[in-house]
Amino acid sequence: MWPSYESVLPAAFAGTGTTVVASRAHSVEPSGNGYLYGYEVDTVDAAGKRATVLTYVDTGGTHDENSALVVDPATDQPVSVWAYPNDPGLPVLPLVTYRNAAVELLASLGVTVTAPTLSVAAYRPGKRAVIRLDAAEGTYFLKLVRPHRVAPIAETHERFLEAGLPVPPVVARRGDGLLVLDRVRGVPAGSAILDIADDPRFVASLAALMGRIATVSLTQPARADAMDHADWHRKTLAQALPDDAAEIERLYDAIGRRSIGWPASDRAVVHGDLHLEQIFVDPIEPWRITGLLDVDTAGWGYPVRDAGAVVAHLVVTALWHRSRSDDARGAAAERLADAIARDWVARHPDDAERVGAAIGAQLLAHAGGQATTGSSIGVATARALLDATRAAVVESALEMPPAGTMRPRSVPRSG
């Protein structure tokens, strides 16, 4: 079950001039030798002004001068508490979340921007953040990473560009954790789901993209994925859904059996975190891929895992659309998941028994993220993803659904 750290939050805010009124569990993920628990904390200051602060309780030891060290009364152990944007893992983040500071920082790197508008495009606490900056001079994306990752990421972008792949060029960088990226052409593929769901040209373009990625000259391993972190995801999900623990164990055992003994000779350069929000397409001809993001995860790995990540993300996307009564986009995401899975098996018949495991591991990781929020919607979504995993893993990957099927086998039936 989700640990209750609400009791340490008031102490962490003591002395700041604000009082904690309420808090809600937000997220959880590994951190060092422990976990990073996120909360939305409602506060009120002495003047009566209310605010909601994204706050993190870190049991893994990450700490800096902007963190509060408080004792957890349940364990009598110290935990570190910090509020966004004072992320101890991303020291430049506070400098690029405020307009004037961002202008000065970019000017020091030779990049001129005037009266920019800043918005958070992505944030993974302790690991990375992406701030979108729109100004008269153009649009840039400020990528914040751990300082030691700056040089390798810039090098990876160069290798992708040399291979002719449409990744954003690195305009400038700082050794303490900042890369300034140019904008790629097009729109996120996910925003064009209704147009690409039934267009075989997009599926073919995706296959070609993955083939091109395999030609990039890299030597490092791809970032560890849901299959590599299976033990952590397994434990976290079983704790969040104790009534489903036996089923979770069975599913992970099935994934383990299907993923034993994959030969090293089957590895190639992969993206490492591929899904439709990382892929940009032409707004007029959306089957045509025009951009690729977040290649810092790229390296040597098993291409079937990239395919599994795309399909699993589409299943999650379908559930998200349907939960908002957008059945048209939900069905489109399901059909595209089907089409990509069928195409992968057709192109890589030797991977037919592996693709279910790759999809299932990703789905269970998504389920863990949902379940650990503790909300009724999160738990319901997690259980739907358990059903999806059962269909992907237990049923034979060799028997992919026929073309035209409206509901992929990886999506649970309603009712």
JOCOR-V715621 format. One record per residue. RES is the residue in one small letter. PHI is phi in degrees with one decimal (999 if undefined). PSI is psi in whole degrees, -180 to 180 (* if undefined). Layout:
res = [RES RES]
phi = [PHI PHI]
psi = [PSI PSI]
This chain:
res = [m w p s y e s v l p a a f a g t g t t v v a s r a h s v e p s g n g y l y g y e v d t v d a a g k r a t v l t y v d t g g t h d e n s a l v v d p a t d q p v s v w a y p n d p g l p v l p l v t y r n a a v e l l a s l g v t v t a p t l s v a a y r p g k r a v i r l d a a e g t y f l k l v r p h r v a p i a e t h e r f l e a g l p v p p v v a r r g d g l l v l d r v r g v p a g s a i l d i a d d p r f v a s l a a l m g r i a t v s l t q p a r a d a m d h a d w h r k t l a q a l p d d a a e i e r l y d a i g r r s i g w p a s d r a v v h g d l h l e q i f v d p i e p w r i t g l l d v d t a g w g y p v r d a g a v v a h l v v t a l w h r s r s d d a r g a a a e r l a d a i a r d w v a r h p d d a e r v g a a i g a q l l a h a g g q a t t g s s i g v a t a r a l l d a t r a a v v e s a l e m p p a g t m r p r s v p r s g]
phi = [999 -65.5 -63.1 -95.4 -104.1 -57.6 -69.4 -89.6 -64.6 -58.1 -66.6 -66.3 -89.2 -60.3 88.7 -93.0 86.5 -123.1 -119.3 -78.2 -100.2 -159.9 -151.8 -136.7 -61.1 -122.4 -164.0 -152.5 -160.0 -63.5 -152.6 57.8 -97.8 -145.7 -133.9 -113.9 -101.9 -99.6 -135.2 -91.6 -110.3 -85.3 -128.7 -139.6 -96.3 -63.2 -87.0 88.5 -77.5 -99.4 -154.3 -113.9 -114.0 -76.9 -125.4 -124.9 -107.4 -110.3 -93.1 -95.3 98.1 -69.3 -157.0 -150.4 -67.2 -94.9 -99.9 -104.5 -101.4 -127.9 -96.7 -77.4 -64.0 -74.4 -116.3 61.9 -111.1 -74.1 -131.5 -99.0 -125.5 -145.3 -116.7 -59.1 -98.7 -80.3 -81.9 -65.8 -83.6 -127.1 -63.5 -86.9 -53.4 -61.5 -78.6 -117.5 -100.4 -122.5 -58.5 -62.7 -65.0 -65.4 -61.4 -65.4 -63.9 -67.1 -61.0 -67.3 -101.0 84.3 -111.3 -96.0 -134.7 -121.4 44.1 -73.8 -107.1 -110.1 -146.8 -81.0 -90.0 -162.2 -154.1 -124.3 -53.9 80.1 -124.1 -163.7 -148.7 -130.6 -108.9 -85.4 -123.6 -108.7 -143.0 -59.7 -77.7 144.1 -112.8 -126.3 -119.0 -95.2 -98.9 -105.7 -135.9 -64.5 -50.8 -70.3 -91.8 -59.9 -62.2 -61.5 -67.6 -60.4 -64.3 -62.7 -59.6 -62.6 -64.6 -66.4 -63.4 -62.7 -84.1 81.5 -90.7 -83.6 -92.3 -72.5 -66.6 -85.1 -78.8 -159.5 -156.7 -129.8 -69.5 -91.6 124.2 -121.6 -123.4 -99.9 -109.3 -73.8 -84.8 -89.8 -81.0 107.0 -129.9 -58.1 -59.9 -62.2 -73.3 -109.0 -57.7 -67.1 -85.6 -99.2 -56.9 -114.0 -105.7 -61.3 -67.0 -68.7 -60.7 -66.0 -64.6 -64.7 -61.2 -64.7 -60.4 -64.0 -64.8 -67.7 -58.1 -63.0 -91.8 -66.5 -86.3 -127.4 -119.8 -78.4 -72.8 -66.0 -59.4 -56.4 -115.3 -61.2 -72.0 -66.9 -98.9 -58.6 -62.8 -67.5 -62.7 -60.6 -64.6 -63.5 -67.6 -64.4 -70.1 -75.1 -124.8 -59.9 -69.1 -107.6 -58.7 -64.0 -65.5 -61.2 -62.3 -63.6 -66.7 -66.5 -62.8 -65.2 -63.1 -60.2 -63.5 -80.1 -112.0 -85.8 79.2 -68.3 -71.6 -63.0 -67.4 -85.5 -79.5 -153.5 -73.3 -127.6 -71.0 97.8 -158.5 -86.4 -160.1 -67.4 -79.8 -91.2 -111.9 -108.7 -130.0 -67.6 -67.6 -89.7 -120.4 -65.4 -74.4 -91.5 -81.9 -118.0 -156.5 -142.3 -113.3 53.7 -82.5 -64.8 -87.4 -72.4 161.2 -75.0 -169.6 -98.2 -55.5 -61.2 -71.5 -62.3 -61.9 -63.7 -65.7 -62.2 -64.4 -62.2 -63.3 -66.6 -62.5 -63.0 -61.0 -60.5 -63.0 -63.2 -62.8 -65.2 -66.6 -106.0 62.5 -101.3 -67.4 -64.5 -71.2 -60.8 -65.4 -64.2 -62.6 -64.4 -65.2 -67.6 -57.4 -57.1 -63.5 -67.3 -63.5 -62.8 -64.6 -62.3 -64.3 -64.4 -82.2 -133.3 -58.8 -70.8 -94.0 -59.1 -82.5 -95.6 -64.3 -62.8 -65.7 -64.3 -65.5 -61.6 -62.0 -68.3 -62.5 -68.4 -65.2 -61.8 -61.1 -63.2 -60.9 -74.4 -66.0 -72.7 -68.9 78.7 -78.4 -64.1 -66.9 -62.1 -65.9 -62.6 -65.0 -60.1 -69.9 -63.2 -71.1 -62.7 -62.2 -64.3 -64.6 -59.1 -67.1 -75.2 -96.9 -76.4 -76.5 -65.4 -67.4 -72.6 -104.5 -71.8 -64.7 -69.4 -58.3 95.7 -63.1 -80.6 -124.0 -67.2 -64.2 -81.0 -113.5 -65.7 -73.4 -84.5 83.4]
psi = [158 123 147 103 10 -30 -23 -15 -45 -39 -36 -32 -6 134 -2 -7 4 156 138 126 -43 166 154 136 140 -46 167 142 165 150 109 -122 16 -141 156 110 125 142 144 115 120 128 163 136 -177 -26 1 6 130 150 157 123 126 114 145 137 117 115 2 4 -5 129 146 -170 -16 3 152 131 115 161 129 116 -23 -33 -11 24 147 144 153 135 130 158 142 136 16 62 117 -21 -17 78 -21 -13 -45 -25 -16 11 -4 136 -52 -41 -40 -40 -46 -41 -46 -36 -36 -18 5 15 116 127 147 127 58 157 129 140 146 117 -30 150 123 104 136 -10 -51 159 153 122 124 133 117 126 172 -31 -15 -174 131 158 122 109 122 126 174 140 -38 -9 -11 -56 -46 -37 -44 -40 -41 -42 -41 -43 -39 -43 -39 -30 4 18 144 61 158 134 150 114 -40 166 159 144 -13 12 18 132 132 117 143 166 141 159 144 -164 156 137 -32 -30 -14 25 -37 -28 -31 -13 -38 20 106 -19 -33 -43 -41 -39 -39 -44 -42 -40 -47 -35 -39 -39 -38 -17 -6 140 91 156 -20 157 153 157 140 139 -166 -32 -38 -34 28 -39 -42 -46 -39 -49 -46 -44 -42 -36 -35 -30 70 -31 -19 11 -41 -42 -40 -43 -41 -42 -44 -35 -41 -41 -42 -42 -36 -13 12 136 21 126 146 -25 -16 -3 154 177 130 166 -46 -16 56 129 176 -21 -11 -9 130 147 161 130 -23 -41 77 -10 -15 120 128 -11 155 129 168 51 5 -14 -6 156 -168 132 -166 118 -30 -25 -35 -44 -43 -36 -42 -48 -46 -41 -36 -38 -46 -41 -41 -45 -39 -47 -44 -33 -18 20 24 75 -28 -49 -34 -47 -36 -43 -39 -44 -39 -39 -45 -50 -42 -43 -44 -43 -40 -46 -39 -38 -26 70 -27 -16 4 -36 -11 -28 -34 -40 -41 -43 -47 -42 -40 -42 -41 -33 -43 -40 -40 -42 -36 -46 -36 -10 -23 -4 157 -37 -43 -43 -42 -42 -41 -41 -34 -38 -29 -43 -41 -40 -41 -42 -38 -35 -44 -40 151 129 -16 -20 71 151 149 158 139 -8 132 -26 118 156 -23 2 132 147 148 156 *]
